[in-house]
Amino acid sequence: MTHLHITAWVVGLILLFVSYAMYKNESKAGKIVHMILRLDYLLIIITGFLLFINNIAVYTNSAGILGEVIVKMIAGIWVIGALEMLLIKTSKSKPAKSAWIQLIIAFLIVLILGFGRLPFGVQFMG
């Protein structure tokens, strides 16, 4: 399940940049890629929720981990919201600086919690 979740995120990021480039070039195909990305959001949310349900025993047995998992889930939904806001603003040719800032902040929170702090992550330091 973890691999499917990470793969869905990677596909989502690729679709984000493809759709963003198409919107910047004023291509109508950007809307199609954007709709495919929205389907990928569903896969990301479903796999993330299933990861949470499958590992709830690990999270509740570890002190303080459940709170961090919930924060990570909220930040993950924030990332999806920032992605959507970025593409909508770009499609309407409006400035999207605030969406980029939100995306970077939320994405960093998700990466730090997912790979560094929580169990099943990759311990980069120490």
C-alpha positions as CSV (number, residue, x, y, z in Angstrom):
1,M,0.0,0.0,0.0
2,T,2.9,2.3,0.8
3,H,4.3,1.9,-2.7
4,L,1.0,2.6,-4.3
5,H,0.6,5.8,-2.2
6,I,4.1,7.0,-3.1
7,T,3.6,6.1,-6.8
8,A,0.3,8.1,-6.8
9,W,2.1,11.1,-5.4
10,V,4.9,10.9,-8.0
11,V,2.3,10.6,-10.8
12,G,0.4,13.5,-9.3
13,L,3.6,15.7,-9.3
14,I,4.3,14.7,-12.9
15,L,0.7,15.6,-13.9
16,L,1.0,18.8,-12.0
17,F,4.0,20.0,-14.0
18,V,2.5,18.8,-17.3
19,S,-0.8,20.5,-16.7
20,Y,1.0,23.7,-15.4
21,A,3.1,23.8,-18.6
22,M,0.1,23.3,-20.8
23,Y,-1.9,26.1,-19.0
24,K,1.1,28.4,-19.3
25,N,1.2,27.7,-23.1
26,E,-2.6,28.2,-23.2
27,S,-3.2,24.7,-24.5
28,K,-6.7,23.3,-24.2
29,A,-5.2,19.8,-23.4
30,G,-4.1,21.2,-19.9
31,K,-7.7,20.8,-18.8
32,I,-7.7,17.1,-19.7
33,V,-4.5,16.5,-17.8
34,H,-5.9,18.5,-14.9
35,M,-9.0,16.2,-14.8
36,I,-6.7,13.1,-14.7
37,L,-4.8,14.8,-11.9
38,R,-8.1,15.1,-10.0
39,L,-8.7,11.4,-10.3
40,D,-5.2,10.9,-9.0
41,Y,-6.1,13.0,-5.9
42,L,-8.8,10.4,-5.1
43,L,-6.2,7.6,-5.3
44,I,-3.8,9.5,-3.1
45,I,-6.5,10.2,-0.5
46,I,-7.8,6.6,-0.5
47,T,-4.4,5.0,-0.2
48,G,-3.4,7.5,2.5
49,F,-6.5,6.6,4.5
50,L,-5.9,2.9,4.0
51,L,-2.3,3.3,5.2
52,F,-3.7,5.0,8.3
53,I,-6.3,2.3,9.0
54,N,-3.8,-0.5,8.4
55,N,-1.2,0.9,10.8
56,I,-3.5,2.4,13.5
57,A,-2.2,-0.1,16.0
58,V,1.4,1.0,15.5
59,Y,0.4,4.7,15.8
60,T,-1.6,4.2,19.0
61,N,1.1,2.2,20.7
62,S,3.8,4.8,20.1
63,A,3.8,7.8,22.4
64,G,2.9,11.0,20.5
65,I,2.9,9.5,17.1
66,L,-0.9,9.5,16.5
67,G,-0.9,13.3,16.7
68,E,1.9,13.6,14.2
69,V,0.1,11.2,11.8
70,I,-3.0,13.4,12.0
71,V,-1.0,16.5,11.3
72,K,0.6,14.7,8.3
73,M,-2.8,13.7,7.0
74,I,-4.0,17.3,7.3
75,A,-0.9,18.6,5.6
76,G,-1.3,16.1,2.8
77,I,-4.8,17.4,2.2
78,W,-3.4,20.9,2.3
79,V,-0.9,19.9,-0.4
80,I,-3.7,18.7,-2.6
81,G,-5.6,21.9,-2.0
82,A,-2.6,24.0,-2.9
83,L,-2.0,21.9,-6.1
84,E,-5.6,22.6,-7.2
85,M,-5.4,26.3,-6.3
86,L,-2.1,26.6,-8.2
87,L,-3.6,25.0,-11.4
88,I,-6.9,27.0,-11.2
89,K,-5.1,30.3,-10.8
90,T,-2.7,29.4,-13.6
91,S,-5.5,28.4,-15.9
92,K,-7.2,31.8,-15.3
93,S,-3.8,33.6,-15.9
94,K,-3.8,35.0,-12.4
95,P,-0.7,35.3,-10.2
96,A,-0.1,32.1,-8.3
97,K,2.7,33.0,-5.9
98,S,0.7,32.4,-2.8
99,A,-0.3,28.9,-4.1
100,W,3.4,28.1,-4.7
101,I,4.3,29.2,-1.2
102,Q,1.5,27.1,0.3
103,L,2.5,24.1,-1.8
104,I,6.1,24.3,-0.8
105,I,5.4,24.7,3.0
106,A,2.8,21.9,3.1
107,F,4.9,19.6,1.0
108,L,7.9,20.1,3.3
109,I,5.8,19.3,6.3
110,V,4.5,16.1,4.7
111,L,8.0,15.1,3.7
112,I,9.6,15.8,7.0
113,L,6.9,14.0,8.9
114,G,6.6,11.1,6.4
115,F,10.2,10.3,5.8
116,G,11.9,11.6,9.0
117,R,9.7,11.5,12.0
118,L,7.1,8.7,11.7
119,P,7.7,5.0,11.7
120,F,8.1,3.3,8.3
121,G,10.0,6.4,7.2
122,V,13.6,6.6,6.0
123,Q,16.0,7.8,8.6
124,F,18.3,10.2,6.8
125,M,20.1,11.4,9.9
126,G,21.1,9.2,12.8
